[in-house]
């Protein structure tokens, strides 16, 4: 199983002081050197952390895989076509949310998303969709023409009651198996940390995890390279 590291919150820290450090691009390079299989970042409409400047630098220096999360808007499509990351992950977005709150509603937007996705794919960009572990939504992902999804693990990560947590794991397992049977590659992420990843790692149909905040928080104590190595050792 592979690990992609989301470096958004290095930029969050930078923006907290309107400073020029910490440098998200440097953090990304150190994460790569520590063994990360890819770098993830999310450019939001309000530019609360990652900026276009960061994307351009990422594209120049990332040697593994650059995955940019973004809303399915015309503004973001133009950015994707300029930067040309390896992967664009389509996610829902609300201005008032603290972080992404759920998967994209593909089922209600099939016609629009099919066209949007086709334009990006025509430019040689692989498309992923961040989606809840809902089989109808996964069917819709197949319908709009992607071959990669990221299953939202937020419900599992946020569950405090064992019964709810176990149910959430079952939903993720079922979704990953269903996706594989449809010919979709299944990744997973959202809220995963050093203490809760084991049940997700044990799902064989999931081939990659996207983890950000917990690694950034750990990096504040032990450094980014050690934080990434520790997460990789848990995954392995």
Backbone torsions as a table, in degrees:
resi	resn	phi	psi	omega
1	UNK	NA	136.4	-176.6
2	UNK	-94.1	161.8	176.5
3	UNK	-124.8	124.9	167.2
4	UNK	-108.4	136.4	-175.2
5	UNK	-105.3	125.1	177.1
6	UNK	-89.2	122.6	-173.8
7	UNK	-103.7	13.5	-177.7
8	UNK	-50.0	-43.1	-168.2
9	UNK	-80.8	-7.8	163.9
10	UNK	-68.0	-38.4	176.2
11	UNK	-70.3	-34.5	175.6
12	UNK	-58.3	-44.2	179.0
13	UNK	-64.8	-41.0	177.5
14	UNK	-59.5	-46.3	-176.5
15	UNK	-71.5	-22.1	179.2
16	UNK	-60.2	-29.7	178.6
17	UNK	-114.1	8.9	-175.8
18	UNK	49.5	44.0	-174.7
19	UNK	-104.3	-174.2	174.4
20	UNK	-111.7	11.8	174.2
21	UNK	-145.6	153.2	4.6
22	UNK	-71.8	156.8	-177.0
23	UNK	-91.3	110.6	-178.5
24	UNK	-58.7	-33.0	-178.7
25	UNK	-68.3	-39.8	176.3
26	UNK	-63.9	-42.2	177.5
27	UNK	-60.1	-39.9	179.2
28	UNK	-64.1	-43.1	179.6
29	UNK	-63.9	-40.9	178.7
30	UNK	-67.3	-36.6	176.5
31	UNK	-63.3	-42.5	176.0
32	UNK	-59.4	-46.2	-178.7
33	UNK	-63.2	-28.6	179.7
34	UNK	-81.0	-5.7	175.2
35	UNK	117.2	2.6	178.2
36	UNK	-62.2	142.9	-178.5
37	UNK	-89.2	-9.2	179.9
38	UNK	-171.9	164.9	177.9
39	UNK	-120.9	134.1	179.7
40	UNK	-118.6	142.8	171.2
41	UNK	-148.0	157.9	-177.7
42	UNK	-123.5	114.6	174.0
43	UNK	-94.5	117.9	-176.8
44	UNK	-97.6	161.3	178.0
45	UNK	-59.4	-33.5	-178.9
46	UNK	-90.0	-0.5	178.6
47	UNK	52.7	41.4	-175.7
48	UNK	-68.0	-22.0	176.5
49	UNK	-137.1	-74.5	-178.3
50	UNK	-73.6	136.4	179.2
51	UNK	-114.8	166.9	176.4
52	UNK	-58.2	-35.9	178.3
53	UNK	-57.6	-40.9	178.5
54	UNK	-64.2	-42.3	-178.7
55	UNK	-60.8	-42.5	-178.8
56	UNK	-64.0	-40.6	178.3
57	UNK	-68.5	-42.7	176.8
58	UNK	-55.1	-46.7	-176.2
59	UNK	-62.4	-33.0	-179.2
60	UNK	-73.3	-33.2	-168.3
61	UNK	-112.8	-22.7	-176.5
62	UNK	-67.5	128.3	-177.2
63	UNK	-103.6	-17.3	-177.3
64	UNK	-90.2	-87.9	-178.8
65	UNK	-151.6	130.3	177.6
66	UNK	-105.1	119.1	-179.4
67	UNK	-116.6	115.4	179.4
68	UNK	-105.7	121.7	174.5
69	UNK	-84.8	139.1	-179.9
70	UNK	-162.5	160.1	174.2
71	UNK	-74.2	158.0	-179.4
72	UNK	-87.0	65.2	-179.5
73	UNK	-116.3	163.8	178.1
74	UNK	-63.7	-39.3	178.7
75	UNK	-57.6	-47.6	-177.0
76	UNK	-71.7	-32.7	178.0
77	UNK	-62.2	-41.7	178.5
78	UNK	-60.8	-40.7	178.2
79	UNK	-63.9	-44.3	179.7
80	UNK	-61.3	-41.3	-178.7
81	UNK	-69.4	-26.5	175.5
82	UNK	-77.1	-48.8	-174.3
83	UNK	-76.6	-37.6	-176.9
84	UNK	53.5	65.3	174.4
85	UNK	-68.9	169.9	176.4
86	UNK	-68.4	-38.3	-178.4
87	UNK	-136.1	138.4	165.4
88	UNK	-110.3	125.3	175.9
89	UNK	-103.7	117.5	179.8
90	UNK	-84.1	126.4	-176.7
91	UNK	-132.7	154.5	172.5
92	UNK	-75.3	159.9	-178.0
93	UNK	-152.4	130.9	172.6
94	UNK	-126.9	139.3	-175.4
95	UNK	-59.6	-38.7	-172.9
96	UNK	-84.0	-5.2	-177.1
97	UNK	-75.8	147.8	177.4
98	UNK	-75.2	-41.6	174.3
99	UNK	-147.7	173.5	-179.5
100	UNK	-57.6	128.2	-169.4
101	UNK	-98.2	-15.3	-178.2
102	UNK	-172.6	178.6	-179.6
103	UNK	-76.9	163.6	178.6
104	UNK	-70.9	139.1	176.3
105	UNK	-84.5	86.9	-178.6
106	UNK	-73.6	-38.4	-174.2
107	UNK	-57.3	-36.4	-177.3
108	UNK	-87.3	-2.9	-174.2
109	UNK	-135.3	33.6	-173.6
110	UNK	-60.3	-48.5	-175.5
111	UNK	-62.6	-48.2	-179.8
112	UNK	-63.3	-47.0	-176.0
113	UNK	-65.9	-35.4	180.0
114	UNK	-59.8	-45.4	179.5
115	UNK	-67.5	-45.4	-179.9
116	UNK	-57.9	-47.3	-178.1
117	UNK	-66.1	-40.8	-178.3
118	UNK	-61.6	-39.2	179.4
119	UNK	-63.5	-40.0	179.0
120	UNK	-71.0	-40.5	178.5
121	UNK	-65.0	-34.6	178.0
122	UNK	-62.7	-22.4	177.8
123	UNK	-89.9	6.2	178.1
124	UNK	85.0	17.4	-179.1
125	UNK	-98.5	129.5	175.9
126	UNK	-77.5	139.4	-176.4
127	UNK	-114.4	133.2	172.2
128	UNK	-118.5	154.7	175.2
129	UNK	-125.0	129.0	175.2
130	UNK	-81.8	116.5	-168.6
131	UNK	-138.2	145.1	175.1
132	UNK	-68.0	157.4	178.3
133	UNK	-73.5	65.5	-177.2
134	UNK	-121.9	121.6	-171.2
135	UNK	-64.6	-35.6	178.2
136	UNK	-66.1	-38.3	177.0
137	UNK	-67.4	-35.8	178.3
138	UNK	-68.6	-39.2	172.9
139	UNK	-56.5	-43.2	-179.1
140	UNK	-65.0	-35.0	176.3
141	UNK	-60.6	-42.3	176.7
142	UNK	-63.6	-39.7	-178.2
143	UNK	-63.9	-37.5	-177.4
144	UNK	-81.2	-3.7	168.5
145	UNK	100.3	16.0	175.7
146	UNK	-91.9	162.5	173.9
147	UNK	-124.3	16.5	-179.8
148	UNK	-144.8	133.9	173.4
149	UNK	-131.0	156.9	169.9
150	UNK	-116.8	117.3	-178.0
151	UNK	-80.0	129.4	-179.3
152	UNK	-71.8	116.9	179.0
153	UNK	-99.3	11.8	-175.0
154	UNK	-60.8	-41.6	-179.6
155	UNK	-61.7	-43.1	176.7
156	UNK	-63.1	-48.3	-176.0
157	UNK	-63.8	-31.9	-177.3
158	UNK	-86.9	-11.6	-175.6
159	UNK	-70.0	129.1	178.6
160	UNK	-102.2	-18.5	-178.4
161	UNK	-98.9	131.8	-174.2
162	UNK	-57.9	-41.9	-179.3
163	UNK	-61.1	-43.6	179.0
164	UNK	-66.7	-39.6	-180.0
165	UNK	-64.0	-43.4	179.0
166	UNK	-64.2	-39.3	177.6
167	UNK	-64.0	-40.9	179.7
168	UNK	-64.2	-39.6	177.4
169	UNK	-62.8	-42.8	178.8
170	UNK	-60.7	-40.7	178.6
171	UNK	-62.9	-40.9	179.4
172	UNK	-67.2	-43.1	177.8
173	UNK	-59.4	-46.9	-179.7
174	UNK	-62.2	-43.1	-179.3
175	UNK	-64.1	-42.9	-179.4
176	UNK	-64.8	-42.3	178.5
177	UNK	-65.0	-42.1	179.7
178	UNK	-63.5	-43.5	179.4
179	UNK	-61.2	-45.4	-179.8
180	UNK	-60.7	-41.1	179.0
181	UNK	-64.9	-25.1	176.3
182	UNK	-84.2	-5.8	-176.8
183	UNK	89.4	16.8	178.9
184	UNK	-98.8	135.9	171.2
185	UNK	-77.8	136.0	-176.4
186	UNK	-112.7	119.8	168.3
187	UNK	-105.8	175.9	180.0
188	UNK	-150.0	152.1	176.9
189	UNK	177.9	165.9	175.5
190	UNK	115.2	110.3	177.3
191	UNK	79.2	5.9	-179.0
192	UNK	-76.7	142.9	-179.3
193	UNK	-144.6	-172.0	-174.8
194	UNK	-67.9	-21.1	-176.7
195	UNK	-97.1	-22.7	-172.1
196	UNK	-113.9	4.4	-174.0
197	UNK	-79.0	-20.2	-172.3
198	UNK	-52.9	-50.1	-179.6
199	UNK	-61.4	-29.9	178.7
200	UNK	-73.8	-41.7	178.4
201	UNK	-59.9	-30.4	-176.7
202	UNK	-79.1	-0.9	177.4
203	UNK	-89.6	107.8	-170.8
204	UNK	-66.7	-24.6	-178.0
205	UNK	-74.9	-15.0	178.2
206	UNK	-88.2	124.0	-173.2
207	UNK	-103.3	-14.1	-177.8
208	UNK	-154.9	144.3	174.8
209	UNK	-113.2	142.6	173.9
210	UNK	-112.3	116.1	-174.6
211	UNK	-132.8	132.8	-177.3
212	UNK	-127.0	-73.9	-168.7
213	UNK	-56.0	-45.6	-176.2
214	UNK	-64.2	-35.2	177.7
215	UNK	-70.1	-41.5	178.2
216	UNK	-63.6	-41.9	179.0
217	UNK	-63.7	-42.5	178.1
218	UNK	-66.3	-37.0	-179.9
219	UNK	-62.1	-30.0	178.0
220	UNK	-62.7	-22.1	-179.0
221	UNK	-99.6	-46.1	-170.7
222	UNK	-114.1	-5.7	-176.5
223	UNK	95.5	152.7	-173.2
224	UNK	-66.1	-40.2	-177.6
225	UNK	-65.0	-44.6	178.3
226	UNK	-64.9	-41.2	-179.9
227	UNK	-60.9	-41.1	179.0
228	UNK	-69.4	-43.2	-179.9
229	UNK	-62.2	-39.6	178.4
230	UNK	-62.9	-40.9	179.6
231	UNK	-68.5	-40.1	178.7
232	UNK	-62.6	-39.7	179.8
233	UNK	-64.3	-34.5	176.6
234	UNK	-69.0	-39.7	179.3
235	UNK	-67.2	-39.2	-179.4
236	UNK	-72.3	NA	NA
